[in-house]
Amino acid sequence: MTDEGEAETVKWVEEKGAKYAYGYDRGGKLASYFKVSGIPAAVLVDAKGIVVWQGHPAGITDALIEKAVAGALPKPQWEWPASTKAVKAALLKRQYKTALDEAAKLTEADGGPGISASIRSIVESRVAGLKATYASGDFLGTETSGAALAKELAGMPEKAAVEAVLAELAANKDAGAVIKAQKQIAKLRASELSKRKELEAAMADLAKLSKAQAGNFAGKQADEFLNELKERMRAGR
């Protein structure tokens, strides 16, 4: 992404022979959303739309990328033929049953079988990802993504697997306290924390959460954010 205009960007791309995709972020809205404080900066989003890594591009490894693209479409949608318009519209809304029904209408020349296989792979990856999220102890992530995925898989047999995970979460006696703590941490992350007193108060809250949730996913999140804030304090930001 660049905050420069089209003329400057196209000239640079042509001069450097850049082969990667690029886009425009005039006003820096995307950079602000990801709290980018310096460039170059990179954000890695997996096939489920979840940010799995963020930092300097040099820190991205092949292993991280391979894991993130598992279940992704093998060919970007902008390269699909015009006949796939209905499929693309359904995928944009994450209406997987509709997307499969529309893909079934496509001919082999339009890539119908391959697109159908890709959609099924996405669904399988989403369900597997939800199970992995629950297994990791990320109960808030399971609750949030599971509820959304159950709606997205309406009319599909895979919905039963999602509902089973949500039922297990509901029966988990430890989940409620972890979810409450995760929401507190998320609220702190969403705060500006621009003043020293605000940073100190947030760090005190995180220390308490870390102690109370030691050994679980919320405790790990509290420790990670606490270390980030300590680094900001040391850097004088």
C-alpha positions as CSV (number, residue, x, y, z in Angstrom):
1,M,0.0,0.0,0.0
2,T,1.1,3.5,-0.7
3,D,-0.1,7.0,0.3
4,E,1.3,8.5,-2.9
5,G,-0.7,9.2,-6.0
6,E,-1.2,7.0,-9.1
7,A,1.3,8.9,-11.2
8,E,4.2,8.6,-8.7
9,T,3.3,4.9,-8.0
10,V,3.0,3.7,-11.6
11,K,6.3,5.5,-12.4
12,W,8.1,3.7,-9.5
13,V,6.6,0.3,-10.4
14,E,7.7,0.6,-14.0
15,E,11.2,1.8,-13.1
16,K,11.7,-0.9,-10.5
17,G,9.9,-3.6,-12.4
18,A,7.9,-4.5,-9.4
19,K,5.8,-7.7,-9.9
20,Y,3.6,-7.6,-6.8
21,A,0.1,-6.2,-6.3
22,Y,-0.3,-2.7,-4.9
23,G,-3.0,-0.4,-3.8
24,Y,-3.6,3.2,-2.6
25,D,-4.1,4.4,0.9
26,R,-4.4,8.1,0.6
27,G,-4.9,9.6,4.0
28,G,-3.3,6.6,5.7
29,K,-6.5,5.0,6.9
30,L,-5.2,1.4,6.5
31,A,-1.9,2.3,8.2
32,S,-3.8,3.9,11.0
33,Y,-6.1,0.8,11.4
34,F,-3.1,-1.5,11.8
35,K,-1.3,1.1,14.0
36,V,1.8,1.2,11.7
37,S,4.5,3.3,13.3
38,G,7.2,2.9,10.7
39,I,7.9,1.6,7.2
40,P,8.4,-0.8,5.7
41,A,5.7,-2.7,7.5
42,A,3.7,-5.8,6.7
43,V,0.6,-7.5,7.8
44,L,-0.1,-11.2,7.1
45,V,-3.8,-12.2,6.8
46,D,-4.6,-15.9,6.5
47,A,-7.3,-17.5,4.3
48,K,-9.9,-17.0,7.0
49,G,-9.3,-13.3,7.1
50,I,-7.5,-13.3,10.4
51,V,-4.3,-11.3,11.0
52,V,-1.7,-13.9,12.0
53,W,1.4,-11.8,11.9
54,Q,2.5,-8.1,11.8
55,G,5.9,-6.4,11.8
56,H,8.8,-5.7,9.5
57,P,8.7,-7.6,6.2
58,A,12.1,-9.2,6.9
59,G,10.5,-11.1,9.8
60,I,8.1,-13.0,7.6
61,T,9.1,-16.6,7.0
62,D,8.1,-19.1,4.3
63,A,6.6,-21.3,7.1
64,L,4.3,-18.4,8.2
65,I,3.2,-17.8,4.7
66,E,2.6,-21.4,3.8
67,K,0.5,-21.8,7.0
68,A,-1.5,-18.6,6.2
69,V,-2.4,-19.5,2.7
70,A,-3.7,-23.0,3.6
71,G,-7.2,-23.1,2.2
72,A,-6.9,-20.0,0.0
73,L,-8.1,-19.8,-3.5
74,P,-5.4,-20.9,-5.9
75,K,-6.3,-18.2,-8.4
76,P,-7.3,-14.6,-7.4
77,Q,-10.9,-13.8,-8.1
78,W,-10.0,-10.8,-10.3
79,E,-8.6,-13.3,-12.8
80,W,-11.9,-15.4,-12.9
81,P,-14.0,-15.1,-16.1
82,A,-17.1,-12.8,-16.2
83,S,-19.3,-15.9,-15.9
84,T,-18.3,-16.3,-12.3
85,K,-19.9,-13.1,-11.2
86,A,-22.6,-14.8,-9.1
87,V,-20.0,-17.0,-7.4
88,K,-17.8,-14.1,-6.5
89,A,-20.8,-12.1,-5.1
90,A,-21.7,-15.1,-2.9
91,L,-18.1,-15.6,-1.7
92,L,-17.8,-11.9,-0.9
93,K,-20.8,-12.3,1.5
94,R,-19.4,-15.7,2.6
95,Q,-22.5,-17.4,1.6
96,Y,-20.8,-20.7,0.8
97,K,-23.9,-22.8,0.0
98,T,-24.9,-20.2,-2.6
99,A,-21.4,-20.0,-3.9
100,L,-21.2,-23.8,-4.5
101,D,-24.6,-23.8,-6.1
102,E,-23.5,-21.1,-8.5
103,A,-20.2,-22.8,-9.2
104,A,-22.0,-26.0,-10.1
105,K,-23.6,-24.1,-13.0
106,L,-20.2,-23.2,-14.5
107,T,-18.7,-25.1,-17.4
108,E,-15.3,-26.8,-17.2
109,A,-14.0,-24.1,-19.6
110,D,-15.0,-21.5,-17.0
111,G,-13.2,-23.4,-14.3
112,G,-16.4,-24.7,-12.6
113,P,-14.9,-27.9,-11.1
114,G,-11.8,-26.2,-9.9
115,I,-13.7,-23.3,-8.3
116,S,-16.1,-25.7,-6.6
117,A,-13.1,-27.6,-5.2
118,S,-11.6,-24.4,-4.0
119,I,-14.7,-23.3,-2.2
120,R,-15.0,-26.7,-0.4
121,S,-11.3,-26.4,0.6
122,I,-12.1,-23.0,2.1
123,V,-15.0,-24.4,4.1
124,E,-12.9,-27.3,5.3
125,S,-10.1,-24.9,6.3
126,R,-12.5,-22.6,8.1
127,V,-14.0,-25.5,10.2
128,A,-10.5,-26.9,10.9
129,G,-9.4,-23.4,11.9
130,L,-12.3,-23.0,14.4
131,K,-11.4,-26.4,16.0
132,A,-7.7,-25.3,16.2
133,T,-8.8,-22.0,17.8
134,Y,-10.8,-23.8,20.5
135,A,-8.0,-26.3,21.1
136,S,-5.5,-23.4,21.6
137,G,-7.8,-22.0,24.4
138,D,-8.8,-18.9,22.5
139,F,-12.4,-19.1,23.7
140,L,-13.3,-15.5,22.7
141,G,-12.1,-16.2,19.2
142,T,-14.0,-19.4,19.1
143,E,-17.2,-17.8,20.3
144,T,-16.9,-14.9,17.8
145,S,-15.8,-16.7,14.7
146,G,-17.9,-19.8,15.5
147,A,-21.1,-17.8,15.6
148,A,-20.3,-16.1,12.3
149,L,-19.2,-19.4,10.6
150,A,-22.4,-21.1,11.7
151,K,-24.4,-18.5,9.7
152,E,-22.1,-18.6,6.7
153,L,-22.5,-22.4,6.5
154,A,-26.3,-22.3,6.5
155,G,-27.7,-25.3,4.5
156,M,-24.3,-27.1,4.5
157,P,-23.5,-30.3,6.4
158,E,-20.3,-28.7,7.8
159,K,-22.5,-26.5,10.0
160,A,-23.0,-29.4,12.4
161,A,-19.3,-29.5,13.1
162,V,-19.3,-25.8,14.0
163,E,-22.3,-26.2,16.2
164,A,-20.5,-29.1,18.0
165,V,-17.5,-26.9,18.8
166,L,-19.8,-24.1,20.1
167,A,-21.7,-26.6,22.2
168,E,-18.4,-27.8,23.7
169,L,-17.4,-24.2,24.4
170,A,-20.8,-23.6,26.2
171,A,-20.2,-26.6,28.4
172,N,-16.7,-25.6,29.3
173,K,-16.8,-24.4,32.9
174,D,-13.6,-22.4,32.5
175,A,-14.5,-20.6,29.3
176,G,-16.6,-17.8,30.8
177,A,-13.8,-16.3,32.9
178,V,-11.3,-16.6,30.1
179,I,-13.7,-14.8,27.6
180,K,-14.3,-12.1,30.2
181,A,-10.6,-11.5,30.6
182,Q,-10.0,-11.6,26.8
183,K,-12.7,-8.9,26.3
184,Q,-10.9,-6.7,28.9
185,I,-7.6,-7.1,27.1
186,A,-9.3,-6.3,23.8
187,K,-10.8,-3.2,25.3
188,L,-7.4,-2.1,26.5
189,R,-5.9,-2.7,23.1
190,A,-8.6,-0.6,21.5
191,S,-7.7,2.3,23.8
192,E,-5.4,5.1,22.6
193,L,-3.1,4.9,25.7
194,S,-1.3,8.1,24.6
195,K,-0.5,9.4,28.1
196,R,2.0,8.0,30.5
197,K,-0.7,7.6,33.2
198,E,-2.9,5.7,30.8
199,L,-0.1,3.4,30.0
200,E,0.7,2.8,33.6
201,A,-2.9,2.1,34.5
202,A,-3.2,-0.3,31.5
203,M,0.0,-2.1,32.6
204,A,-1.4,-2.5,36.1
205,D,-4.6,-4.0,34.8
206,L,-2.7,-6.3,32.5
207,A,-0.5,-7.5,35.4
208,K,-3.6,-8.4,37.4
209,L,-5.1,-10.2,34.5
210,S,-1.8,-12.1,33.8
211,K,-1.7,-13.3,37.4
212,A,-5.4,-14.2,37.5
213,Q,-5.3,-16.0,34.1
214,A,-1.9,-17.6,34.4
215,G,-1.5,-20.6,32.3
216,N,-4.4,-20.0,29.9
217,F,-4.8,-18.1,26.6
218,A,-6.0,-14.9,28.2
219,G,-2.9,-14.9,30.5
220,K,-0.7,-15.3,27.5
221,Q,-2.5,-12.4,25.7
222,A,-2.1,-10.2,28.8
223,D,1.6,-11.0,29.0
224,E,2.2,-10.2,25.3
225,F,0.4,-6.9,25.5
226,L,2.1,-6.0,28.8
227,N,5.5,-6.6,27.2
228,E,4.5,-4.4,24.3
229,L,3.5,-1.5,26.6
230,K,6.7,-1.9,28.6
231,E,8.6,-1.5,25.3
232,R,6.7,1.6,24.5
233,M,7.5,3.0,27.9
234,R,11.2,2.3,27.4
235,A,11.1,3.9,23.9
236,G,9.5,7.0,25.4
237,R,6.4,6.7,23.2
